[in-house]
Amino acid sequence: MTKRFKITIAYDGTNFAGFQTQPKQRTVQSVLERAVNKMSKEDEYITVFGSGRTDAGVHALGQVVHFDFPHEMTAENMLNALNSLLPLDCVVVKSEIVPDTFHARYTTHGKRYLYRVSQSHFVDPFKRNYTGHYKYPVDIEKIKAALPDVVGTHDFSSFVASGSQTKNHVRTIYDATVRRDESQNEIIFEFAGNGFLYNQVRIMVAVLLEIGRGKRPIHDFLRLYEVKDRSQARETAPASGLYLKEVYYD
Amino acid sequence: MTKRFKITIAYDGTNFAGFQTQPKQRTVQSVLERAVNKMSKEDEYITVFGSGRTDAGVHALGQVVHFDFPHEMTAENMLNALNSLLPLDCVVVKSEIVPDTFHARYTTHGKRYLYRVSQSHFVDPFKRNYTGHYKYPVDIEKIKAALPDVVGTHDFSSFVASGSQTKNHVRTIYDATVRRDESQNEIIFEFAGNGFLYNQVRIMVAVLLEIGRGKRPIHDFLRLYEVKDRSQARETAPASGLYLKEVYYD
């Protein structure tokens, strides 16, 4: 009777200490597991598996998790039940029953991230938790000229946070775009790839903004791939601007 | 050398216990006074006067305050100095030096409020603090037909929270509009008037939504003006959707 549920969720990361369960911290995984286990009468604890972690303050529009639920329930009832139990900063947007071979983390083909940069002179109080902030003038054409260097398979050793324990830093980026949202005075980046290293998107955004500001040559990514030196990429754009937009499966 | 400053501010009301100073609470007035007094070497405490209170959770796009500052400073320097001292959920958008006859509260001719209602089925986690939420279908044409009853001079006794100590409940509304923001799936109300009673906008919005849903007759405002009975207006729309948009002076 146990069935595997694939659940797509959106969350405001502001008040979460990231996705993954940590002692004494409010995390997305812990509030999900509390809701799921509240619905089950079984003694066995139901674990929720995410497609990957997100850091404290990072948001999701389409994070994917799975878990095995030991009672009869339709996908739609699961969506409604979870949304009645979850806190308001985390919502289920889609619920599906999937084969046991599905695994949120191990069967993914990639992810898409979005990054919002506010260009206001002072930080907009309504955006402080939902955008990065860069007040300097940015030539978006320079960033557009740099993005073809980002796409493809590269060694991203210069773009991985020092805390990462991953040895292999080669990743493939399928798609990288930038656009200006004039009405919001924002720059919006999107990156889709087969996987991302710890802080990779936030470091890439910081480098791209410096390219747009004219502080780095347009093709500085090619140099950074060569030097494999995190310190030369310097800045990390803040967590508040980052959104996990989509997780890809077959 | 003392000059009066008129300061227009925007704030995210989520983490404030309203505008007005209260013991042991974080309020807009208290963070403003802390910033202003940090800039002054005088022993005398500088008090900041607002155009009026906003409740806990209510936002401002254009709240106005004034204070007397005993040191030489340009309006522009005041704006920059305050923004470097204020927390990120409160920002100065405009700074002016005004005559001593200006008073943020006593010389105002009226105010404009905006109210955002999200119509999503479940609460959008990114809007939970920034909109009211009403999932039921609303016929906006019915609300448009009711709005002419709102405009004008009326006794709003049915639309004042029971906690109010104001005796005179007659107010004049200059302008009342509603529109649907399709891209955001929101209904946006705006009300301009010579003054508003405690919770008046939030109670009016709740009644207008019930008119739009077909739970009240279109001209129920006319009946509510007559009965002068708060209990018949029933609901109060949540603070999270309300924005003080503008304060009017000569």
Boltz contact constraints between the chains, C-beta under 6 A:
constraints:
  - contact:
      token1: [A, 10]
      token2: [B, 125]
      max_distance: 6.0
  - contact:
      token1: [A, 11]
      token2: [B, 125]
      max_distance: 6.0
  - contact:
      token1: [A, 12]
      token2: [B, 125]
      max_distance: 6.0
  - contact:
      token1: [A, 12]
      token2: [B, 126]
      max_distance: 6.0
  - contact:
      token1: [A, 83]
      token2: [B, 122]
      max_distance: 6.0
  - contact:
      token1: [A, 88]
      token2: [B, 123]
      max_distance: 6.0
  - contact:
      token1: [A, 88]
      token2: [B, 128]
      max_distance: 6.0
  - contact:
      token1: [A, 89]
      token2: [B, 125]
      max_distance: 6.0
  - contact:
      token1: [A, 91]
      token2: [B, 122]
      max_distance: 6.0
  - contact:
      token1: [A, 91]
      token2: [B, 125]
      max_distance: 6.0
  - contact:
      token1: [A, 122]
      token2: [B, 83]
      max_distance: 6.0
  - contact:
      token1: [A, 122]
      token2: [B, 91]
      max_distance: 6.0
  - contact:
      token1: [A, 123]
      token2: [B, 88]
      max_distance: 6.0
  - contact:
      token1: [A, 125]
      token2: [B, 10]
      max_distance: 6.0
  - contact:
      token1: [A, 125]
      token2: [B, 11]
      max_distance: 6.0
  - contact:
      token1: [A, 125]
      token2: [B, 12]
      max_distance: 6.0
  - contact:
      token1: [A, 125]
      token2: [B, 89]
      max_distance: 6.0
  - contact:
      token1: [A, 125]
      token2: [B, 91]
      max_distance: 6.0
  - contact:
      token1: [A, 126]
      token2: [B, 12]
      max_distance: 6.0
  - contact:
      token1: [A, 128]
      token2: [B, 88]
      max_distance: 6.0
